[in-house]
């Protein structure tokens, strides 16, 4: 089996490079695994060899190429390793790195060692796209399975519908090769791995992102109990030497490695809990659940690895996952999960004498070189509030230097409300004894307002001339409680600002309602741009669902949240966004059950369920039915027989569900309950509902 010439070869030839002709390539490819003859003494011989090797299909076909490469490199001709293609500007090391997608054998490692010995500077050489060799070594260009005997089950969630093929692969072997790149040039490697704006060219590439994010994106569901993908990600984490890296957002969409992993974890865990029709103790069901429990466990190990200290000396000290999570911009939903499942860390002092609350209070607002890289500054309020909610006594605890969390917060130049200073003061007012208010005039004014005193006319006029986000000379940034409400209503507000405001003020129903409205408006404007809709959905889905959970009795919150989810639904199944694992489907049905009498809630909920099912097909129809969604729709129709908007939305939702009656696990459409609904719809809206009534009449049970 030979290696055929690629399209790239034609491009290279047309640019004037001395690539072999198609005829010569085909001739040399005859015979299984035979490497083409590379004659002469031109310095491009090694480059030609690796170029033609790109079309090999497996490691077996690559062996003759490795043998020939070793023969050339053993001549110690450094010009072979230094050669750069005239148009692509790539060195042989660039091309060798690309071969790692199909082979990570010791044979490739041996060639790598020889290349680096002859030309170690090749590690710093960028090609015509600005990419160093590590770019092609760090992240696979295809989705990979570590164990070729295990196939990914695509039937349970369409997050696994990949655009690229999957190939057998070893993450452990690739980790060894990547480690060699890092060891050979740690400075260049560290700089590259810390970037958040690297552009990859695969069909599923997201735009500018970090190498870590791209690797996590290419990881399939790891069903291997040995967790090979975890070891590989650890190589990248240690190579970057950056504790904050997992919490840095992509330059293109702001999504963070930890966000991607937590969405993946919740999806896998949700699938592992799935109930099937019939006997759920069947071996195949038990095996299915165990596979996804293993996958979820491996994903959680990835989260733990990324939160672990990078410095080996720090790793040896006692540390807690909550302590680490509050030092990184951990996504709000993941941080809450970590706090709830590791509550013991909240009261535990680490090796440096700090509680998690001390780290949260001392954290400084991120420098927004790229606003998409970091959360807005009022993310700090959410972190502080989350820790205080679980352990309010933490506000009274001193760190190793005797400082209260309130003191640390004031010294960190954060906002009075958005930075969590007010929350710490409310929890422990006596902590103010450590602060000299005479040197903190803005803090003094904030306290007087908090205690119900009236600021002087002079102070009021000064504040009117100062933007809420401006820092005073005392180091505390003034802001106001209504800032969040004002912010989410701005026309040019970004989704990160809306979402963070919602998490930071989740107790405020007004912020939640206006936040949902803002998200829905963004989505309406961008409805024709799927990538922009996805960018919003990456963070907005969790925030909207959380709003519904936090305010179950607020009908306006439920209504606006359901409407927002309707426009978020097209992103279901992309980049680990899941309307099921996020709790969106269950929250919608819960809203319908709690507010049967509210026509607006019923209308928007039916519309959302209909869109989710249309997007996700039979699997989503099954899920909706499993949480009593079909019954909720029928109840909505029965409760509002004369409201056309509810009838239209409800009938459409029933049709969307029953469209999948053959593939989905659905209950029958009960004639006793459905027929009276259809009769009323026929009487009240004979023309508008006629087609839907005819369809559903044929689908009722006998």
GUDREN-183741 format. One record per residue (C-alpha): residue in one letter; x, y, z. Coordinates in nm, 3 decimals. Example, Ala and Ser with C-alpha at 12.3 -4.5 7.8 and 13.67 -1.06 7.14 Angstrom:
<rs>
rest;x;y;z
A;1.230;-0.450;0.780 .
S;1.367;-0.106;0.714 .
</rs>
This chain:
<rs>
rest;x;y;z
X;0.000;0.000;0.000 .
X;0.166;0.320;-0.109 .
X;0.141;0.685;-0.011 .
X;-0.026;0.907;-0.268 .
X;0.072;1.266;-0.334 .
X;-0.144;1.528;-0.161 .
X;-0.317;1.846;-0.275 .
X;-0.060;2.035;-0.074 .
X;0.209;1.895;-0.299 .
X;0.050;2.054;-0.604 .
X;0.038;2.386;-0.422 .
X;0.399;2.354;-0.319 .
X;0.508;2.271;-0.674 .
X;0.319;2.565;-0.820 .
X;0.502;2.795;-0.580 .
X;0.835;2.701;-0.729 .
X;0.943;2.451;-0.463 .
X;1.126;2.142;-0.571 .
X;0.861;1.884;-0.481 .
X;0.857;1.554;-0.670 .
X;0.617;1.528;-0.960 .
X;0.290;1.341;-0.927 .
X;0.415;1.082;-1.175 .
X;0.730;1.023;-0.977 .
X;0.539;1.005;-0.653 .
X;0.293;0.748;-0.784 .
X;0.575;0.540;-0.926 .
X;0.768;0.544;-0.603 .
X;0.457;0.453;-0.406 .
X;0.424;0.112;-0.568 .
X;0.490;-0.166;-0.322 .
X;0.367;-0.177;0.035 .
X;0.541;0.068;0.264 .
X;0.818;0.155;0.021 .
X;0.964;0.501;0.078 .
X;1.033;0.712;-0.229 .
X;1.390;0.742;-0.342 .
X;1.544;1.074;-0.240 .
X;1.861;1.116;-0.440 .
X;2.117;1.391;-0.478 .
X;2.265;1.619;-0.216 .
X;2.004;1.895;-0.209 .
X;1.924;2.020;0.144 .
X;1.552;1.967;0.081 .
X;1.578;1.587;0.075 .
X;1.455;1.535;0.431 .
X;1.174;1.788;0.385 .
X;1.058;1.606;0.069 .
X;1.061;1.276;0.253 .
X;0.843;1.400;0.540 .
X;0.619;1.587;0.298 .
X;0.536;1.270;0.107 .
X;0.491;1.079;0.433 .
X;0.191;1.300;0.520 .
X;-0.037;1.081;0.306 .
X;0.050;0.755;0.479 .
X;-0.244;0.596;0.653 .
X;-0.082;0.424;0.949 .
X;0.242;0.371;1.138 .
X;0.327;0.061;0.934 .
X;0.342;0.263;0.615 .
X;0.560;0.522;0.787 .
X;0.838;0.281;0.884 .
X;1.028;0.296;0.550 .
X;1.019;0.676;0.573 .
X;1.166;0.667;0.923 .
X;1.441;0.435;0.804 .
X;1.530;0.665;0.518 .
X;1.514;0.970;0.746 .
X;1.748;0.805;0.996 .
X;1.989;0.729;0.713 .
X;1.991;1.093;0.605 .
X;2.022;1.232;0.958 .
X;2.309;0.998;1.040 .
X;2.517;1.192;0.789 .
X;2.509;1.478;1.044 .
X;2.432;1.723;0.767 .
X;2.276;2.011;0.962 .
X;2.151;2.169;0.641 .
X;1.891;1.892;0.616 .
X;1.739;1.992;0.949 .
X;1.771;2.366;0.882 .
X;1.596;2.363;0.545 .
X;1.284;2.581;0.513 .
X;1.036;2.542;0.231 .
X;1.025;2.839;-0.003 .
X;0.651;2.903;0.028 .
X;0.532;2.732;0.349 .
X;0.848;2.827;0.544 .
X;0.815;2.496;0.724 .
X;1.113;2.296;0.842 .
X;1.132;1.915;0.852 .
X;1.041;1.946;1.221 .
X;0.705;2.104;1.131 .
X;0.624;1.810;0.905 .
X;0.742;1.552;1.156 .
X;0.514;1.707;1.419 .
X;0.219;1.667;1.184 .
X;0.285;1.293;1.162 .
X;0.201;1.263;1.532 .
X;-0.169;1.250;1.442 .
X;-0.120;0.902;1.295 .
X;0.185;0.773;1.479 .
X;0.354;0.841;1.812 .
X;0.590;0.546;1.810 .
X;0.944;0.525;1.942 .
X;1.060;0.535;1.581 .
X;0.920;0.887;1.547 .
X;1.074;0.983;1.881 .
X;1.414;0.862;1.756 .
X;1.386;1.081;1.446 .
X;1.278;1.373;1.664 .
X;1.589;1.335;1.881 .
X;1.815;1.333;1.575 .
X;1.647;1.643;1.431 .
X;1.674;1.838;1.756 .
X;2.038;1.743;1.790 .
X;2.119;1.879;1.444 .
X;1.903;2.192;1.469 .
X;1.757;2.273;1.813 .
X;1.672;2.624;1.687 .
X;1.402;2.470;1.466 .
X;1.172;2.473;1.770 .
X;1.149;2.853;1.744 .
X;1.100;2.874;1.365 .
X;0.754;2.990;1.256 .
X;0.605;2.892;0.923 .
X;0.418;3.127;0.689 .
X;0.112;3.105;0.918 .
X;0.311;3.201;1.224 .
X;0.311;2.850;1.373 .
X;0.610;2.688;1.541 .
X;0.648;2.307;1.523 .
X;0.486;2.264;1.866 .
X;0.164;2.401;1.715 .
X;0.128;2.082;1.513 .
X;0.251;1.859;1.795 .
X;0.034;1.976;2.083 .
X;-0.320;1.938;1.950 .
X;-0.446;1.666;1.716 .
X;-0.608;1.779;1.394 .
X;-0.870;1.503;1.427 .
X;-1.079;1.366;1.712 .
X;-0.895;1.078;1.868 .
X;-0.980;0.764;2.063 .
X;-0.713;0.630;2.292 .
X;-0.843;0.276;2.271 .
X;-0.942;0.166;1.918 .
X;-1.146;-0.121;2.057 .
X;-1.392;0.120;2.217 .
X;-1.635;0.312;2.000 .
X;-1.807;0.628;2.112 .
X;-2.181;0.593;2.161 .
X;-2.335;0.875;1.958 .
X;-2.693;0.778;2.024 .
X;-2.730;0.942;2.362 .
X;-2.617;1.297;2.304 .
X;-2.535;1.478;1.986 .
X;-2.231;1.642;2.144 .
X;-2.043;1.349;1.994 .
X;-2.143;1.422;1.634 .
X;-1.799;1.517;1.513 .
X;-1.710;1.676;1.184 .
X;-1.373;1.503;1.179 .
X;-1.290;1.134;1.173 .
X;-1.161;0.941;1.472 .
X;-0.848;0.732;1.462 .
X;-0.683;0.482;1.700 .
X;-0.431;0.666;1.913 .
X;-0.221;0.670;2.228 .
X;-0.230;0.980;2.445 .
X;0.049;0.840;2.658 .
X;0.283;0.810;2.360 .
X;0.195;1.157;2.237 .
X;0.265;1.292;2.584 .
X;0.618;1.153;2.570 .
X;0.679;1.327;2.237 .
X;0.531;1.656;2.353 .
X;0.739;1.643;2.670 .
X;1.047;1.620;2.452 .
X;0.946;1.939;2.270 .
X;0.901;2.117;2.604 .
X;1.227;1.989;2.750 .
X;1.422;2.095;2.441 .
X;1.301;2.457;2.461 .
X;1.100;2.532;2.776 .
X;1.094;2.909;2.717 .
X;0.942;2.892;2.367 .
X;0.705;2.617;2.481 .
X;0.585;2.814;2.782 .
X;0.518;3.124;2.574 .
X;0.319;2.925;2.318 .
X;0.119;2.727;2.573 .
X;0.017;3.043;2.760 .
X;-0.141;3.203;2.454 .
X;-0.519;3.224;2.424 .
X;-0.532;3.339;2.061 .
X;-0.386;3.046;1.869 .
X;-0.577;2.967;1.551 .
X;-0.615;2.605;1.440 .
X;-0.721;2.506;1.092 .
X;-0.928;2.194;1.151 .
X;-1.290;2.200;1.032 .
X;-1.419;2.222;1.390 .
X;-1.172;2.489;1.506 .
X;-1.324;2.760;1.725 .
X;-1.100;3.052;1.630 .
X;-0.842;3.203;1.862 .
X;-0.805;2.979;2.168 .
X;-0.541;2.834;2.396 .
X;-0.355;2.513;2.303 .
X;-0.498;2.363;2.622 .
X;-0.853;2.441;2.511 .
X;-0.792;2.291;2.168 .
X;-0.659;1.970;2.320 .
X;-0.960;1.943;2.552 .
X;-1.186;2.003;2.254 .
X;-1.032;1.712;2.063 .
X;-1.063;1.468;2.354 .
X;-1.336;1.215;2.304 .
X;-1.517;1.052;2.595 .
X;-1.235;0.872;2.774 .
X;-1.377;0.534;2.878 .
X;-1.034;0.401;2.975 .
X;-1.001;0.349;3.350 .
X;-0.627;0.418;3.318 .
X;-0.711;0.782;3.233 .
X;-0.450;0.831;2.955 .
X;-0.593;1.167;2.852 .
X;-0.536;1.302;3.205 .
X;-0.162;1.238;3.188 .
X;-0.140;1.416;2.853 .
X;-0.323;1.727;2.973 .
X;-0.094;1.734;3.276 .
X;0.206;1.760;3.040 .
X;0.055;2.074;2.885 .
X;-0.040;2.223;3.222 .
X;0.310;2.178;3.361 .
X;0.468;2.303;3.040 .
X;0.272;2.628;3.053 .
X;0.376;2.694;3.414 .
X;0.069;2.912;3.457 .
X;-0.173;2.847;3.743 .
X;-0.430;3.081;3.591 .
X;-0.433;2.915;3.245 .
X;-0.743;2.694;3.297 .
X;-0.945;3.007;3.379 .
X;-0.829;3.216;3.083 .
X;-1.095;3.259;2.815 .
X;-1.044;3.216;2.442 .
X;-0.976;3.538;2.255 .
X;-1.252;3.445;2.008 .
X;-1.544;3.364;2.236 .
X;-1.432;3.388;2.600 .
X;-1.496;3.020;2.673 .
X;-1.255;2.876;2.927 .
X;-1.095;2.529;2.951 .
X;-1.266;2.473;3.286 .
X;-1.603;2.575;3.139 .
X;-1.569;2.327;2.855 .
X;-1.469;2.049;3.094 .
X;-1.756;2.111;3.335 .
X;-2.012;2.105;3.055 .
X;-1.857;1.779;2.939 .
X;-1.861;1.636;3.291 .
X;-2.229;1.718;3.343 .
X;-2.320;1.566;3.006 .
X;-2.132;1.243;3.078 .
X;-2.272;1.218;3.429 .
X;-2.623;1.280;3.299 .
X;-2.587;1.002;3.041 .
X;-2.454;0.766;3.309 .
X;-2.781;0.816;3.501 .
X;-3.005;0.761;3.200 .
X;-3.299;0.523;3.238 .
X;-3.398;0.298;2.952 .
X;-3.726;0.129;2.875 .
X;-3.754;-0.222;3.009 .
X;-3.526;-0.384;3.263 .
X;-3.250;-0.140;3.358 .
X;-3.047;-0.420;3.518 .
X;-2.972;-0.565;3.174 .
X;-2.597;-0.616;3.119 .
X;-2.588;-0.376;2.826 .
X;-2.753;-0.101;3.032 .
X;-2.518;-0.158;3.325 .
X;-2.220;-0.152;3.089 .
X;-2.343;0.168;2.926 .
X;-2.379;0.343;3.259 .
X;-2.041;0.226;3.381 .
X;-1.872;0.351;3.064 .
X;-2.005;0.700;3.113 .
X;-1.934;0.701;3.485 .
X;-1.573;0.621;3.396 .
X;-1.571;0.897;3.135 .
X;-1.719;1.147;3.381 .
X;-1.461;1.041;3.639 .
X;-1.179;1.099;3.393 .
X;-1.316;1.442;3.305 .
X;-1.329;1.531;3.672 .
X;-0.968;1.419;3.705 .
X;-0.884;1.665;3.428 .
X;-1.046;1.945;3.629 .
X;-0.848;1.844;3.937 .
X;-0.523;1.832;3.740 .
X;-0.580;2.182;3.605 .
X;-0.656;2.319;3.951 .
X;-0.350;2.155;4.103 .
X;-0.050;2.383;4.176 .
X;0.197;2.400;3.888 .
X;0.503;2.445;4.107 .
X;0.628;2.100;4.225 .
X;0.716;2.245;4.566 .
X;0.362;2.379;4.606 .
X;0.222;2.040;4.511 .
X;0.402;1.886;4.808 .
X;0.225;2.118;5.050 .
X;-0.129;2.048;5.176 .
X;-0.378;2.213;4.944 .
X;-0.752;2.198;4.892 .
X;-0.945;2.212;4.568 .
X;-1.163;2.500;4.694 .
X;-0.850;2.699;4.783 .
X;-0.725;2.647;4.428 .
X;-1.058;2.711;4.257 .
X;-1.096;3.060;4.406 .
X;-0.749;3.156;4.282 .
X;-0.845;3.078;3.923 .
X;-1.138;3.225;3.732 .
X;-1.343;2.912;3.785 .
X;-1.682;2.925;3.608 .
X;-1.962;3.005;3.856 .
X;-2.151;2.678;3.811 .
X;-1.831;2.472;3.851 .
X;-1.723;2.674;4.154 .
X;-2.058;2.610;4.320 .
X;-2.027;2.236;4.254 .
X;-1.673;2.231;4.396 .
X;-1.779;2.421;4.708 .
X;-2.083;2.200;4.765 .
X;-1.889;1.874;4.723 .
X;-1.582;1.986;4.919 .
X;-1.737;2.180;5.206 .
X;-1.460;2.064;5.442 .
X;-1.214;2.289;5.256 .
X;-1.405;2.601;5.361 .
X;-1.292;2.562;5.723 .
X;-0.946;2.423;5.647 .
X;-0.635;2.642;5.661 .
X;-0.375;2.556;5.396 .
X;0.004;2.547;5.432 .
X;0.020;2.927;5.401 .
X;-0.234;2.983;5.676 .
X;-0.522;3.084;5.451 .
X;-0.885;2.986;5.415 .
X;-1.039;2.994;5.066 .
X;-1.211;3.318;5.169 .
X;-0.874;3.486;5.229 .
X;-0.768;3.408;4.871 .
X;-1.099;3.527;4.731 .
X;-1.081;3.852;4.927 .
X;-0.719;3.919;4.830 .
X;-0.763;3.850;4.459 .
X;-0.706;4.155;4.244 .
X;-0.921;4.252;3.945 .
X;-0.776;4.111;3.624 .
X;-0.603;4.344;3.384 .
X;-0.829;4.337;3.081 .
X;-0.577;4.322;2.800 .
X;-0.839;4.111;2.624 .
X;-1.184;4.146;2.785 .
X;-1.285;3.799;2.664 .
X;-0.998;3.642;2.857 .
X;-1.139;3.733;3.199 .
X;-1.469;3.762;3.382 .
X;-1.592;4.114;3.462 .
X;-1.465;4.248;3.795 .
X;-1.793;4.183;3.978 .
X;-1.727;3.808;3.943 .
X;-1.545;3.859;4.277 .
X;-1.876;3.930;4.450 .
X;-2.011;3.595;4.339 .
X;-1.705;3.410;4.470 .
X;-1.711;3.586;4.807 .
X;-2.087;3.539;4.846 .
X;-2.063;3.171;4.758 .
X;-1.802;3.111;5.028 .
X;-1.985;3.320;5.288 .
X;-2.312;3.140;5.220 .
X;-2.155;2.808;5.313 .
X;-1.925;2.934;5.589 .
X;-2.011;3.287;5.712 .
X;-1.774;3.244;6.007 .
X;-1.488;3.265;5.760 .
X;-1.526;3.644;5.764 .
X;-1.409;3.645;6.128 .
X;-1.096;3.438;6.059 .
X;-0.750;3.592;6.037 .
X;-0.485;3.480;5.789 .
X;-0.126;3.392;5.888 .
X;-0.046;3.764;5.914 .
X;-0.347;3.840;6.130 .
X;-0.559;4.006;5.859 .
X;-0.934;3.962;5.821 .
X;-1.078;3.889;5.474 .
X;-1.232;4.238;5.483 .
X;-0.889;4.394;5.524 .
X;-0.751;4.194;5.231 .
X;-1.045;4.296;5.013 .
X;-1.002;4.667;5.086 .
X;-0.630;4.642;5.006 .
X;-0.696;4.471;4.671 .
X;-0.854;4.772;4.495 .
X;-1.190;4.607;4.430 .
X;-1.539;4.747;4.404 .
X;-1.740;4.810;4.718 .
X;-2.030;4.589;4.605 .
X;-1.903;4.413;4.293 .
X;-1.575;4.320;4.460 .
X;-1.744;4.161;4.761 .
X;-1.625;4.420;5.016 .
X;-1.980;4.502;5.125 .
X;-2.062;4.132;5.160 .
X;-1.762;4.084;5.390 .
X;-1.856;4.392;5.592 .
X;-2.215;4.273;5.633 .
X;-2.089;3.934;5.752 .
X;-1.841;4.082;6.003 .
X;-1.866;4.459;6.062 .
X;-1.603;4.443;6.338 .
X;-1.344;4.357;6.072 .
X;-1.339;4.729;5.993 .
X;-1.131;4.779;6.311 .
X;-0.820;4.688;6.112 .
X;-0.880;4.967;5.859 .
X;-0.797;5.333;5.908 .
X;-1.104;5.501;5.763 .
X;-0.933;5.840;5.769 .
X;-0.717;5.714;5.482 .
X;-1.015;5.564;5.295 .
X;-1.257;5.848;5.237 .
X;-1.459;5.668;4.967 .
X;-1.494;5.364;5.192 .
X;-1.606;5.592;5.472 .
X;-1.879;5.739;5.251 .
X;-1.987;5.393;5.138 .
X;-2.022;5.286;5.500 .
X;-2.225;5.590;5.592 .
X;-2.466;5.516;5.306 .
X;-2.486;5.152;5.409 .
X;-2.576;5.250;5.764 .
X;-2.861;5.466;5.637 .
X;-2.693;5.802;5.687 .
X;-2.719;6.076;5.430 .
X;-2.405;6.182;5.253 .
X;-2.334;6.553;5.245 .
X;-2.440;6.757;4.946 .
X;-2.075;6.799;4.853 .
X;-2.017;6.427;4.856 .
X;-2.329;6.368;4.648 .
X;-2.215;6.617;4.386 .
X;-1.871;6.459;4.375 .
X;-2.018;6.116;4.317 .
X;-2.240;6.243;4.040 .
X;-1.929;6.360;3.855 .
X;-1.754;6.026;3.900 .
X;-1.832;5.717;3.695 .
X;-1.943;5.424;3.911 .
X;-1.641;5.221;3.804 .
X;-1.378;5.490;3.869 .
X;-1.118;5.419;4.135 .
X;-1.059;5.676;4.404 .
X;-0.717;5.756;4.544 .
X;-0.791;5.547;4.852 .
X;-0.795;5.222;4.655 .
X;-1.164;5.125;4.690 .
X;-1.371;5.142;4.371 .
X;-1.712;5.299;4.418 .
X;-2.016;5.128;4.274 .
X;-2.385;5.106;4.354 .
X;-2.644;4.833;4.397 .
X;-2.838;4.948;4.092 .
X;-2.532;4.925;3.867 .
X;-2.612;4.564;3.776 .
X;-2.967;4.651;3.672 .
X;-2.842;4.945;3.468 .
X;-2.568;4.736;3.309 .
X;-2.781;4.451;3.177 .
X;-3.014;4.700;3.008 .
X;-2.742;4.869;2.805 .
X;-2.766;4.822;2.429 .
X;-2.397;4.739;2.387 .
X;-2.362;4.512;2.688 .
X;-2.162;4.193;2.632 .
X;-2.293;3.851;2.726 .
X;-2.012;3.802;2.979 .
X;-2.125;4.112;3.166 .
X;-2.488;4.000;3.167 .
X;-2.411;3.646;3.275 .
X;-2.168;3.751;3.550 .
X;-2.420;4.006;3.680 .
X;-2.682;3.733;3.698 .
X;-2.456;3.504;3.899 .
X;-2.333;3.785;4.125 .
X;-2.689;3.905;4.198 .
X;-2.883;3.581;4.181 .
X;-3.093;3.684;4.480 .
X;-3.229;3.980;4.280 .
X;-3.524;3.874;4.065 .
X;-3.507;4.200;3.873 .
X;-3.150;4.137;3.760 .
X;-3.243;3.781;3.661 .
X;-3.543;3.891;3.458 .
X;-3.360;4.174;3.283 .
X;-3.061;3.949;3.224 .
X;-3.278;3.693;3.048 .
X;-3.434;3.969;2.839 .
X;-3.090;4.100;2.743 .
X;-2.973;3.754;2.638 .
X;-3.287;3.698;2.432 .
X;-3.243;4.032;2.256 .
X;-2.882;3.948;2.169 .
X;-2.988;3.615;2.025 .
X;-3.266;3.766;1.814 .
X;-3.016;4.007;1.657 .
X;-2.767;3.728;1.589 .
X;-3.014;3.452;1.498 .
X;-2.867;3.419;1.147 .
X;-2.511;3.379;1.283 .
X;-2.483;3.032;1.441 .
X;-2.130;3.088;1.572 .
X;-2.238;3.400;1.757 .
X;-2.541;3.221;1.900 .
X;-2.308;2.947;2.022 .
X;-2.071;3.203;2.173 .
X;-2.358;3.337;2.383 .
X;-2.490;2.992;2.472 .
X;-2.155;2.873;2.609 .
X;-2.209;3.079;2.924 .
X;-2.571;3.192;2.907 .
X;-2.745;2.854;2.931 .
X;-2.618;2.784;3.283 .
X;-2.700;3.139;3.400 .
X;-3.056;3.128;3.266 .
X;-3.125;2.787;3.420 .
X;-2.981;2.910;3.750 .
X;-3.220;3.209;3.738 .
X;-3.512;2.968;3.704 .
X;-3.390;2.760;3.998 .
X;-3.326;3.064;4.216 .
X;-3.670;3.218;4.156 .
X;-3.920;2.938;4.096 .
X;-4.215;3.148;4.217 .
X;-4.138;3.455;4.006 .
X;-4.352;3.414;3.696 .
X;-4.177;3.692;3.506 .
X;-3.839;3.527;3.560 .
X;-3.975;3.192;3.444 .
X;-4.133;3.348;3.137 .
X;-3.828;3.545;3.022 .
X;-3.597;3.253;3.097 .
X;-3.805;3.014;2.886 .
X;-3.801;3.267;2.604 .
X;-3.423;3.298;2.625 .
X;-3.382;2.919;2.621 .
X;-3.592;2.900;2.306 .
X;-3.329;3.109;2.125 .
X;-3.041;2.927;2.292 .
X;-3.171;2.584;2.187 .
X;-3.006;2.581;1.840 .
X;-2.670;2.545;2.018 .
X;-2.777;2.223;2.189 .
X;-2.518;1.955;2.120 .
X;-2.238;2.191;2.018 .
X;-1.920;2.231;2.222 .
X;-2.077;2.034;2.509 .
X;-2.376;2.268;2.541 .
X;-2.666;2.050;2.654 .
X;-3.025;2.147;2.718 .
X;-3.060;1.826;2.918 .
X;-2.745;1.811;3.131 .
X;-2.774;2.183;3.211 .
X;-3.117;2.121;3.361 .
X;-3.294;2.341;3.107 .
X;-3.557;2.085;3.005 .
X;-3.639;1.996;3.365 .
X;-3.656;2.365;3.463 .
X;-3.896;2.444;3.178 .
X;-4.131;2.162;3.271 .
X;-4.105;2.265;3.637 .
X;-4.210;2.618;3.546 .
X;-4.512;2.484;3.357 .
X;-4.617;2.272;3.653 .
X;-4.575;2.558;3.903 .
X;-4.755;2.822;3.696 .
X;-5.031;2.642;3.509 .
X;-5.255;2.948;3.532 .
X;-5.006;3.189;3.372 .
X;-5.056;3.192;2.997 .
X;-4.728;3.370;2.923 .
X;-4.521;3.108;3.106 .
X;-4.710;2.827;2.933 .
X;-4.666;2.983;2.588 .
X;-4.292;3.045;2.620 .
X;-4.234;2.705;2.781 .
X;-4.415;2.523;2.500 .
X;-4.219;2.718;2.240 .
X;-3.891;2.629;2.413 .
X;-3.971;2.258;2.437 .
X;-4.074;2.253;2.072 .
X;-3.747;2.413;1.963 .
X;-3.536;2.182;2.181 .
X;-3.704;1.873;2.035 .
X;-3.674;2.003;1.680 .
X;-3.303;2.059;1.738 .
X;-3.226;1.739;1.927 .
X;-3.461;1.488;1.767 .
X;-3.576;1.162;1.922 .
X;-3.333;1.173;2.213 .
X;-3.462;1.511;2.328 .
X;-3.822;1.402;2.276 .
X;-3.758;1.107;2.506 .
X;-3.607;1.333;2.771 .
X;-3.895;1.581;2.757 .
X;-4.146;1.300;2.797 .
X;-3.945;1.141;3.082 .
X;-3.980;1.455;3.296 .
X;-4.357;1.473;3.231 .
X;-4.322;1.728;2.954 .
X;-4.600;1.580;2.742 .
X;-4.841;1.594;3.036 .
X;-4.738;1.954;3.109 .
X;-4.814;2.055;2.750 .
X;-5.157;1.893;2.761 .
X;-5.229;2.071;3.092 .
X;-5.127;2.404;2.940 .
X;-5.366;2.353;2.650 .
X;-5.648;2.249;2.880 .
X;-5.593;2.544;3.116 .
X;-5.598;2.811;2.842 .
X;-5.848;2.697;2.577 .
X;-5.925;3.052;2.457 .
X;-5.569;3.185;2.445 .
X;-5.457;3.148;2.084 .
X;-5.087;3.193;2.160 .
X;-5.093;2.904;2.411 .
X;-5.298;2.683;2.178 .
X;-5.064;2.750;1.888 .
X;-4.747;2.688;2.092 .
X;-4.887;2.384;2.275 .
X;-5.016;2.209;1.963 .
X;-4.685;2.273;1.788 .
X;-4.498;2.124;2.083 .
X;-4.719;1.812;2.076 .
X;-4.652;1.770;1.705 .
X;-4.277;1.812;1.758 .
X;-4.280;1.541;2.025 .
X;-4.499;1.293;1.841 .
X;-4.300;1.339;1.518 .
X;-4.051;1.106;1.689 .
X;-4.298;0.850;1.824 .
X;-4.129;0.565;1.635 .
X;-3.771;0.636;1.743 .
X;-3.831;0.796;2.083 .
X;-3.949;0.637;2.404 .
X;-4.278;0.824;2.439 .
X;-4.605;0.748;2.617 .
X;-4.917;0.733;2.405 .
X;-5.101;1.055;2.336 .
X;-5.406;0.979;2.555 .
X;-5.732;1.018;2.366 .
X;-5.931;1.085;2.684 .
X;-5.725;1.396;2.758 .
X;-5.627;1.503;2.408 .
X;-5.960;1.482;2.230 .
X;-6.141;1.744;2.444 .
X;-5.844;1.978;2.393 .
X;-5.863;1.939;2.017 .
X;-6.240;1.990;2.021 .
X;-6.200;2.318;2.210 .
X;-5.925;2.431;1.974 .
X;-6.153;2.353;1.678 .
X;-6.437;2.556;1.832 .
X;-6.226;2.855;1.933 .
X;-5.975;2.870;1.646 .
X;-6.117;2.660;1.361 .
X;-5.908;2.816;1.087 .
X;-5.579;2.882;1.267 .
X;-5.551;2.539;1.435 .
X;-5.711;2.318;1.168 .
X;-5.389;2.164;1.035 .
X;-5.244;2.090;1.377 .
X;-5.572;1.936;1.492 .
X;-5.581;1.705;1.190 .
X;-5.225;1.585;1.254 .
X;-5.276;1.521;1.624 .
X;-5.614;1.352;1.570 .
X;-5.435;1.080;1.376 .
X;-5.174;1.037;1.650 .
X;-5.403;0.987;1.950 .
X;-5.410;0.646;2.115 .
X;-5.706;0.425;2.039 .
</rs>
